[in-house]
Amino acid sequence: MPKMKTNSGAKKRFTLTGTGKIKRKHAFHSHILTKKTKKQKRNLCYSTLVSSTDVSQVKELLAMK
């Protein structure tokens, strides 16, 4: 059976941490920023971890399963 291919969209969007968790960036921080508050834009610029409910789907896209 051939090797599973990594989803090329997912490999650009997710990174692994040293402990094996999956890191992601927030959406809604690329354009139409005039109507968003400073606090909202500041909080969107930080990265966060993928939700526990989505981890298995993301791992499948990254060919880690």
PyMOL Python script that loads the backbone (N, CA, C, O; Angstrom):
from pymol import cmd

cmd.read_pdbstr("""\
ATOM      1  N   MET A   1       0.840  -1.187   0.000  1.00  0.00           N
ATOM      2  CA  MET A   1       0.000   0.000   0.000  1.00  0.00           C
ATOM      3  C   MET A   1       0.888   1.254   0.000  1.00  0.00           C
ATOM      4  O   MET A   1       1.889   1.300   0.716  1.00  0.00           O
ATOM      5  N   PRO A   2       0.528   2.276  -0.801  1.00  0.00           N
ATOM      6  CA  PRO A   2       1.375   3.467  -0.870  1.00  0.00           C
ATOM      7  C   PRO A   2       1.288   4.303   0.407  1.00  0.00           C
ATOM      8  O   PRO A   2       0.373   4.153   1.216  1.00  0.00           O
ATOM      9  N   LYS A   3       2.276   5.188   0.555  1.00  0.00           N
ATOM     10  CA  LYS A   3       2.282   6.077   1.710  1.00  0.00           C
ATOM     11  C   LYS A   3       1.134   7.070   1.614  1.00  0.00           C
ATOM     12  O   LYS A   3       0.698   7.431   0.521  1.00  0.00           O
ATOM     13  N   MET A   4       0.649   7.506   2.776  1.00  0.00           N
ATOM     14  CA  MET A   4      -0.415   8.505   2.805  1.00  0.00           C
ATOM     15  C   MET A   4       0.165   9.882   2.535  1.00  0.00           C
ATOM     16  O   MET A   4       1.216  10.226   3.077  1.00  0.00           O
ATOM     17  N   LYS A   5      -0.498  10.674   1.707  1.00  0.00           N
ATOM     18  CA  LYS A   5      -0.001  12.009   1.411  1.00  0.00           C
ATOM     19  C   LYS A   5      -0.479  13.004   2.462  1.00  0.00           C
ATOM     20  O   LYS A   5      -1.604  12.917   2.953  1.00  0.00           O
ATOM     21  N   THR A   6       0.388  13.941   2.795  1.00  0.00           N
ATOM     22  CA  THR A   6       0.030  15.033   3.696  1.00  0.00           C
ATOM     23  C   THR A   6      -0.802  16.032   2.913  1.00  0.00           C
ATOM     24  O   THR A   6      -0.494  16.328   1.758  1.00  0.00           O
ATOM     25  N   ASN A   7      -1.859  16.555   3.534  1.00  0.00           N
ATOM     26  CA  ASN A   7      -2.677  17.587   2.911  1.00  0.00           C
ATOM     27  C   ASN A   7      -1.859  18.876   2.854  1.00  0.00           C
ATOM     28  O   ASN A   7      -1.441  19.389   3.892  1.00  0.00           O
ATOM     29  N   SER A   8      -1.630  19.400   1.655  1.00  0.00           N
ATOM     30  CA  SER A   8      -0.713  20.531   1.513  1.00  0.00           C
ATOM     31  C   SER A   8      -1.272  21.810   2.119  1.00  0.00           C
ATOM     32  O   SER A   8      -0.506  22.691   2.511  1.00  0.00           O
ATOM     33  N   GLY A   9      -2.595  21.928   2.201  1.00  0.00           N
ATOM     34  CA  GLY A   9      -3.189  23.094   2.871  1.00  0.00           C
ATOM     35  C   GLY A   9      -2.973  23.034   4.364  1.00  0.00           C
ATOM     36  O   GLY A   9      -2.734  24.055   5.009  1.00  0.00           O
ATOM     37  N   ALA A  10      -3.057  21.823   4.919  1.00  0.00           N
ATOM     38  CA  ALA A  10      -2.911  21.657   6.368  1.00  0.00           C
ATOM     39  C   ALA A  10      -1.467  21.842   6.805  1.00  0.00           C
ATOM     40  O   ALA A  10      -1.215  22.374   7.886  1.00  0.00           O
ATOM     41  N   LYS A  11      -0.516  21.413   5.986  1.00  0.00           N
ATOM     42  CA  LYS A  11       0.888  21.539   6.411  1.00  0.00           C
ATOM     43  C   LYS A  11       1.339  22.990   6.443  1.00  0.00           C
ATOM     44  O   LYS A  11       2.324  23.313   7.108  1.00  0.00           O
ATOM     45  N   LYS A  12       0.633  23.879   5.733  1.00  0.00           N
ATOM     46  CA  LYS A  12       0.953  25.304   5.789  1.00  0.00           C
ATOM     47  C   LYS A  12       0.322  25.977   7.011  1.00  0.00           C
ATOM     48  O   LYS A  12       0.789  27.031   7.445  1.00  0.00           O
ATOM     49  N   ARG A  13      -0.727  25.381   7.566  1.00  0.00           N
ATOM     50  CA  ARG A  13      -1.506  26.030   8.620  1.00  0.00           C
ATOM     51  C   ARG A  13      -1.234  25.527  10.029  1.00  0.00           C
ATOM     52  O   ARG A  13      -1.519  26.234  10.996  1.00  0.00           O
ATOM     53  N   PHE A  14      -0.690  24.327  10.169  1.00  0.00           N
ATOM     54  CA  PHE A  14      -0.486  23.756  11.496  1.00  0.00           C
ATOM     55  C   PHE A  14       0.988  23.437  11.730  1.00  0.00           C
ATOM     56  O   PHE A  14       1.711  23.059  10.808  1.00  0.00           O
ATOM     57  N   THR A  15       1.419  23.597  12.988  1.00  0.00           N
ATOM     58  CA  THR A  15       2.775  23.207  13.360  1.00  0.00           C
ATOM     59  C   THR A  15       2.715  22.380  14.632  1.00  0.00           C
ATOM     60  O   THR A  15       1.788  22.520  15.430  1.00  0.00           O
ATOM     61  N   LEU A  16       3.694  21.529  14.815  1.00  0.00           N
ATOM     62  CA  LEU A  16       3.759  20.702  16.003  1.00  0.00           C
ATOM     63  C   LEU A  16       4.600  21.383  17.072  1.00  0.00           C
ATOM     64  O   LEU A  16       5.608  22.019  16.763  1.00  0.00           O
ATOM     65  N   THR A  17       4.188  21.251  18.325  1.00  0.00           N
ATOM     66  CA  THR A  17       4.989  21.750  19.433  1.00  0.00           C
ATOM     67  C   THR A  17       5.958  20.650  19.852  1.00  0.00           C
ATOM     68  O   THR A  17       5.886  19.530  19.344  1.00  0.00           O
ATOM     69  N   GLY A  18       6.841  20.957  20.752  1.00  0.00           N
ATOM     70  CA  GLY A  18       7.815  19.981  21.217  1.00  0.00           C
ATOM     71  C   GLY A  18       7.184  18.807  21.941  1.00  0.00           C
ATOM     72  O   GLY A  18       7.727  17.703  21.940  1.00  0.00           O
ATOM     73  N   THR A  19       6.026  19.050  22.564  1.00  0.00           N
ATOM     74  CA  THR A  19       5.351  17.982  23.306  1.00  0.00           C
ATOM     75  C   THR A  19       4.366  17.202  22.447  1.00  0.00           C
ATOM     76  O   THR A  19       3.698  16.296  22.946  1.00  0.00           O
ATOM     77  N   GLY A  20       4.265  17.542  21.157  1.00  0.00           N
ATOM     78  CA  GLY A  20       3.408  16.792  20.243  1.00  0.00           C
ATOM     79  C   GLY A  20       2.020  17.365  20.056  1.00  0.00           C
ATOM     80  O   GLY A  20       1.194  16.767  19.366  1.00  0.00           O
ATOM     81  N   LYS A  21       1.744  18.522  20.660  1.00  0.00           N
ATOM     82  CA  LYS A  21       0.443  19.162  20.448  1.00  0.00           C
ATOM     83  C   LYS A  21       0.481  19.914  19.122  1.00  0.00           C
ATOM     84  O   LYS A  21       1.555  20.177  18.579  1.00  0.00           O
ATOM     85  N   ILE A  22      -0.699  20.259  18.603  1.00  0.00           N
ATOM     86  CA  ILE A  22      -0.784  20.930  17.302  1.00  0.00           C
ATOM     87  C   ILE A  22      -1.174  22.388  17.518  1.00  0.00           C
ATOM     88  O   ILE A  22      -2.175  22.694  18.167  1.00  0.00           O
ATOM     89  N   LYS A  23      -0.351  23.285  16.954  1.00  0.00           N
ATOM     90  CA  LYS A  23      -0.538  24.716  17.107  1.00  0.00           C
ATOM     91  C   LYS A  23      -1.212  25.275  15.857  1.00  0.00           C
ATOM     92  O   LYS A  23      -0.973  24.801  14.746  1.00  0.00           O
ATOM     93  N   ARG A  24      -2.061  26.294  16.051  1.00  0.00           N
ATOM     94  CA  ARG A  24      -2.735  26.938  14.928  1.00  0.00           C
ATOM     95  C   ARG A  24      -2.799  28.433  15.158  1.00  0.00           C
ATOM     96  O   ARG A  24      -2.564  28.911  16.268  1.00  0.00           O
ATOM     97  N   LYS A  25      -3.120  29.173  14.102  1.00  0.00           N
ATOM     98  CA  LYS A  25      -3.307  30.613  14.213  1.00  0.00           C
ATOM     99  C   LYS A  25      -4.795  30.922  14.190  1.00  0.00           C
ATOM    100  O   LYS A  25      -5.597  30.109  13.730  1.00  0.00           O
ATOM    101  N   HIS A  26      -5.161  32.093  14.683  1.00  0.00           N
ATOM    102  CA  HIS A  26      -6.557  32.507  14.679  1.00  0.00           C
ATOM    103  C   HIS A  26      -6.962  33.016  13.296  1.00  0.00           C
ATOM    104  O   HIS A  26      -6.138  33.545  12.550  1.00  0.00           O
ATOM    105  N   ALA A  27      -8.221  32.852  12.974  1.00  0.00           N
ATOM    106  CA  ALA A  27      -8.784  33.393  11.739  1.00  0.00           C
ATOM    107  C   ALA A  27      -9.211  34.851  11.980  1.00  0.00           C
ATOM    108  O   ALA A  27      -9.116  35.352  13.101  1.00  0.00           O
ATOM    109  N   PHE A  28      -9.671  35.512  10.941  1.00  0.00           N
ATOM    110  CA  PHE A  28     -10.241  36.872  10.996  1.00  0.00           C
ATOM    111  C   PHE A  28      -9.215  37.955  11.346  1.00  0.00           C
ATOM    112  O   PHE A  28      -9.581  38.986  11.910  1.00  0.00           O
ATOM    113  N   HIS A  29      -7.933  37.735  11.019  1.00  0.00           N
ATOM    114  CA  HIS A  29      -6.935  38.759  11.319  1.00  0.00           C
ATOM    115  C   HIS A  29      -6.207  39.219  10.056  1.00  0.00           C
ATOM    116  O   HIS A  29      -5.118  39.788  10.144  1.00  0.00           O
ATOM    117  N   SER A  30      -6.801  38.976   8.877  1.00  0.00           N
ATOM    118  CA  SER A  30      -6.091  39.328   7.652  1.00  0.00           C
ATOM    119  C   SER A  30      -6.632  40.592   6.968  1.00  0.00           C
ATOM    120  O   SER A  30      -5.858  41.355   6.389  1.00  0.00           O
ATOM    121  N   HIS A  31      -7.927  40.816   7.026  1.00  0.00           N
ATOM    122  CA  HIS A  31      -8.481  42.019   6.402  1.00  0.00           C
ATOM    123  C   HIS A  31      -9.776  42.401   7.103  1.00  0.00           C
ATOM    124  O   HIS A  31     -10.250  41.690   7.989  1.00  0.00           O
ATOM    125  N   ILE A  32     -10.349  43.548   6.691  1.00  0.00           N
ATOM    126  CA  ILE A  32     -11.527  44.158   7.342  1.00  0.00           C
ATOM    127  C   ILE A  32     -11.236  44.342   8.841  1.00  0.00           C
ATOM    128  O   ILE A  32     -11.994  43.896   9.702  1.00  0.00           O
ATOM    129  N   LEU A  33     -10.115  45.013   9.116  1.00  0.00           N
ATOM    130  CA  LEU A  33      -9.700  45.187  10.503  1.00  0.00           C
ATOM    131  C   LEU A  33     -10.199  46.496  11.110  1.00  0.00           C
ATOM    132  O   LEU A  33     -10.043  46.722  12.310  1.00  0.00           O
ATOM    133  N   THR A  34     -10.799  47.364  10.285  1.00  0.00           N
ATOM    134  CA  THR A  34     -11.211  48.678  10.788  1.00  0.00           C
ATOM    135  C   THR A  34     -12.372  48.576  11.769  1.00  0.00           C
ATOM    136  O   THR A  34     -12.462  49.377  12.699  1.00  0.00           O
ATOM    137  N   LYS A  35     -13.249  47.619  11.581  1.00  0.00           N
ATOM    138  CA  LYS A  35     -14.406  47.508  12.477  1.00  0.00           C
ATOM    139  C   LYS A  35     -14.130  46.666  13.718  1.00  0.00           C
ATOM    140  O   LYS A  35     -14.992  46.545  14.588  1.00  0.00           O
ATOM    141  N   LYS A  36     -12.941  46.085  13.805  1.00  0.00           N
ATOM    142  CA  LYS A  36     -12.588  45.268  14.969  1.00  0.00           C
ATOM    143  C   LYS A  36     -11.865  46.124  16.004  1.00  0.00           C
ATOM    144  O   LYS A  36     -11.106  47.027  15.653  1.00  0.00           O
ATOM    145  N   THR A  37     -12.102  45.836  17.267  1.00  0.00           N
ATOM    146  CA  THR A  37     -11.484  46.617  18.329  1.00  0.00           C
ATOM    147  C   THR A  37     -10.008  46.256  18.460  1.00  0.00           C
ATOM    148  O   THR A  37      -9.563  45.221  17.962  1.00  0.00           O
ATOM    149  N   LYS A  38      -9.250  47.128  19.141  1.00  0.00           N
ATOM    150  CA  LYS A  38      -7.822  46.875  19.365  1.00  0.00           C
ATOM    151  C   LYS A  38      -7.635  45.579  20.144  1.00  0.00           C
ATOM    152  O   LYS A  38      -6.744  44.784  19.846  1.00  0.00           O
ATOM    153  N   LYS A  39      -8.472  45.382  21.125  1.00  0.00           N
ATOM    154  CA  LYS A  39      -8.380  44.175  21.966  1.00  0.00           C
ATOM    155  C   LYS A  39      -8.622  42.914  21.141  1.00  0.00           C
ATOM    156  O   LYS A  39      -7.927  41.911  21.301  1.00  0.00           O
ATOM    157  N   GLN A  40      -9.603  42.978  20.268  1.00  0.00           N
ATOM    158  CA  GLN A  40      -9.938  41.826  19.427  1.00  0.00           C
ATOM    159  C   GLN A  40      -8.773  41.499  18.485  1.00  0.00           C
ATOM    160  O   GLN A  40      -8.394  40.337  18.340  1.00  0.00           O
ATOM    161  N   LYS A  41      -8.207  42.535  17.846  1.00  0.00           N
ATOM    162  CA  LYS A  41      -7.086  42.323  16.922  1.00  0.00           C
ATOM    163  C   LYS A  41      -5.847  41.817  17.653  1.00  0.00           C
ATOM    164  O   LYS A  41      -5.125  40.965  17.136  1.00  0.00           O
ATOM    165  N   ARG A  42      -5.600  42.338  18.853  1.00  0.00           N
ATOM    166  CA  ARG A  42      -4.458  41.910  19.642  1.00  0.00           C
ATOM    167  C   ARG A  42      -4.588  40.440  20.028  1.00  0.00           C
ATOM    168  O   ARG A  42      -3.615  39.689  19.952  1.00  0.00           O
ATOM    169  N   ASN A  43      -5.779  40.028  20.438  1.00  0.00           N
ATOM    170  CA  ASN A  43      -5.978  38.642  20.844  1.00  0.00           C
ATOM    171  C   ASN A  43      -5.974  37.679  19.663  1.00  0.00           C
ATOM    172  O   ASN A  43      -5.661  36.501  19.835  1.00  0.00           O
ATOM    173  N   LEU A  44      -6.314  38.153  18.471  1.00  0.00           N
ATOM    174  CA  LEU A  44      -6.301  37.295  17.287  1.00  0.00           C
ATOM    175  C   LEU A  44      -4.886  37.037  16.781  1.00  0.00           C
ATOM    176  O   LEU A  44      -4.665  36.075  16.045  1.00  0.00           O
ATOM    177  N   CYS A  45      -3.924  37.875  17.160  1.00  0.00           N
ATOM    178  CA  CYS A  45      -2.576  37.708  16.609  1.00  0.00           C
ATOM    179  C   CYS A  45      -1.791  36.595  17.285  1.00  0.00           C
ATOM    180  O   CYS A  45      -0.778  36.147  16.748  1.00  0.00           O
ATOM    181  N   TYR A  46      -2.237  36.135  18.460  1.00  0.00           N
ATOM    182  CA  TYR A  46      -1.530  35.059  19.150  1.00  0.00           C
ATOM    183  C   TYR A  46      -1.938  33.709  18.589  1.00  0.00           C
ATOM    184  O   TYR A  46      -3.054  33.547  18.097  1.00  0.00           O
ATOM    185  N   SER A  47      -1.035  32.739  18.663  1.00  0.00           N
ATOM    186  CA  SER A  47      -1.386  31.392  18.228  1.00  0.00           C
ATOM    187  C   SER A  47      -1.945  30.611  19.405  1.00  0.00           C
ATOM    188  O   SER A  47      -1.744  30.985  20.561  1.00  0.00           O
ATOM    189  N   THR A  48      -2.647  29.527  19.106  1.00  0.00           N
ATOM    190  CA  THR A  48      -3.270  28.717  20.132  1.00  0.00           C
ATOM    191  C   THR A  48      -3.195  27.257  19.729  1.00  0.00           C
ATOM    192  O   THR A  48      -2.702  26.939  18.647  1.00  0.00           O
ATOM    193  N   LEU A  49      -3.670  26.377  20.571  1.00  0.00           N
ATOM    194  CA  LEU A  49      -3.663  24.954  20.273  1.00  0.00           C
ATOM    195  C   LEU A  49      -4.969  24.543  19.606  1.00  0.00           C
ATOM    196  O   LEU A  49      -6.011  25.164  19.814  1.00  0.00           O
ATOM    197  N   VAL A  50      -4.896  23.494  18.810  1.00  0.00           N
ATOM    198  CA  VAL A  50      -6.087  22.955  18.162  1.00  0.00           C
ATOM    199  C   VAL A  50      -6.970  22.334  19.228  1.00  0.00           C
ATOM    200  O   VAL A  50      -6.476  21.697  20.158  1.00  0.00           O
ATOM    201  N   SER A  51      -8.273  22.519  19.095  1.00  0.00           N
ATOM    202  CA  SER A  51      -9.238  21.972  20.043  1.00  0.00           C
ATOM    203  C   SER A  51      -9.145  20.452  20.098  1.00  0.00           C
ATOM    204  O   SER A  51      -8.838  19.802  19.099  1.00  0.00           O
ATOM    205  N   SER A  52      -9.411  19.898  21.268  1.00  0.00           N
ATOM    206  CA  SER A  52      -9.284  18.445  21.449  1.00  0.00           C
ATOM    207  C   SER A  52     -10.237  17.665  20.546  1.00  0.00           C
ATOM    208  O   SER A  52      -9.951  16.523  20.186  1.00  0.00           O
ATOM    209  N   THR A  53     -11.374  18.274  20.175  1.00  0.00           N
ATOM    210  CA  THR A  53     -12.319  17.587  19.295  1.00  0.00           C
ATOM    211  C   THR A  53     -11.823  17.517  17.858  1.00  0.00           C
ATOM    212  O   THR A  53     -12.243  16.644  17.098  1.00  0.00           O
ATOM    213  N   ASP A  54     -10.922  18.442  17.476  1.00  0.00           N
ATOM    214  CA  ASP A  54     -10.435  18.502  16.101  1.00  0.00           C
ATOM    215  C   ASP A  54      -9.079  17.842  15.899  1.00  0.00           C
ATOM    216  O   ASP A  54      -8.625  17.703  14.764  1.00  0.00           O
ATOM    217  N   VAL A  55      -8.428  17.435  16.981  1.00  0.00           N
ATOM    218  CA  VAL A  55      -7.061  16.915  16.889  1.00  0.00           C
ATOM    219  C   VAL A  55      -6.983  15.701  15.971  1.00  0.00           C
ATOM    220  O   VAL A  55      -6.060  15.602  15.163  1.00  0.00           O
ATOM    221  N   SER A  56      -7.937  14.774  16.081  1.00  0.00           N
ATOM    222  CA  SER A  56      -7.864  13.559  15.263  1.00  0.00           C
ATOM    223  C   SER A  56      -8.013  13.869  13.779  1.00  0.00           C
ATOM    224  O   SER A  56      -7.352  13.241  12.952  1.00  0.00           O
ATOM    225  N   GLN A  57      -8.874  14.830  13.424  1.00  0.00           N
ATOM    226  CA  GLN A  57      -9.051  15.209  12.020  1.00  0.00           C
ATOM    227  C   GLN A  57      -7.792  15.864  11.468  1.00  0.00           C
ATOM    228  O   GLN A  57      -7.390  15.584  10.338  1.00  0.00           O
ATOM    229  N   VAL A  58      -7.164  16.739  12.262  1.00  0.00           N
ATOM    230  CA  VAL A  58      -5.960  17.427  11.807  1.00  0.00           C
ATOM    231  C   VAL A  58      -4.815  16.442  11.671  1.00  0.00           C
ATOM    232  O   VAL A  58      -4.031  16.531  10.726  1.00  0.00           O
ATOM    233  N   LYS A  59      -4.707  15.500  12.604  1.00  0.00           N
ATOM    234  CA  LYS A  59      -3.659  14.492  12.506  1.00  0.00           C
ATOM    235  C   LYS A  59      -3.819  13.643  11.242  1.00  0.00           C
ATOM    236  O   LYS A  59      -2.833  13.242  10.623  1.00  0.00           O
ATOM    237  N   GLU A  60      -5.062  13.379  10.873  1.00  0.00           N
ATOM    238  CA  GLU A  60      -5.313  12.613   9.647  1.00  0.00           C
ATOM    239  C   GLU A  60      -4.865  13.397   8.423  1.00  0.00           C
ATOM    240  O   GLU A  60      -4.295  12.825   7.494  1.00  0.00           O
ATOM    241  N   LEU A  61      -5.119  14.715   8.414  1.00  0.00           N
ATOM    242  CA  LEU A  61      -4.696  15.571   7.300  1.00  0.00           C
ATOM    243  C   LEU A  61      -3.172  15.660   7.216  1.00  0.00           C
ATOM    244  O   LEU A  61      -2.606  15.756   6.128  1.00  0.00           O
ATOM    245  N   LEU A  62      -2.516  15.628   8.382  1.00  0.00           N
ATOM    246  CA  LEU A  62      -1.061  15.721   8.411  1.00  0.00           C
ATOM    247  C   LEU A  62      -0.388  14.355   8.277  1.00  0.00           C
ATOM    248  O   LEU A  62       0.828  14.244   8.433  1.00  0.00           O
ATOM    249  N   ALA A  63      -1.173  13.316   7.989  1.00  0.00           N
ATOM    250  CA  ALA A  63      -0.695  11.937   7.810  1.00  0.00           C
ATOM    251  C   ALA A  63       0.077  11.470   9.037  1.00  0.00           C
ATOM    252  O   ALA A  63       1.128  10.841   8.918  1.00  0.00           O
ATOM    253  N   MET A  64      -0.452  11.782  10.213  1.00  0.00           N
ATOM    254  CA  MET A  64       0.170  11.346  11.458  1.00  0.00           C
ATOM    255  C   MET A  64      -0.553  10.153  12.061  1.00  0.00           C
ATOM    256  O   MET A  64      -0.154   9.655  13.114  1.00  0.00           O
ATOM    257  N   LYS A  65      -1.606   9.691  11.411  1.00  0.00           N
ATOM    258  CA  LYS A  65      -2.390   8.569  11.931  1.00  0.00           C
ATOM    259  C   LYS A  65      -2.152   7.333  11.119  1.00  0.00           C
ATOM    260  O   LYS A  65      -2.728   6.284  11.409  1.00  0.00           O
TER     261      LYS A  65
END
""", "prot")
cmd.dss("prot")
cmd.show_as("cartoon", "prot")
cmd.util.cbc("prot")
cmd.orient("prot")
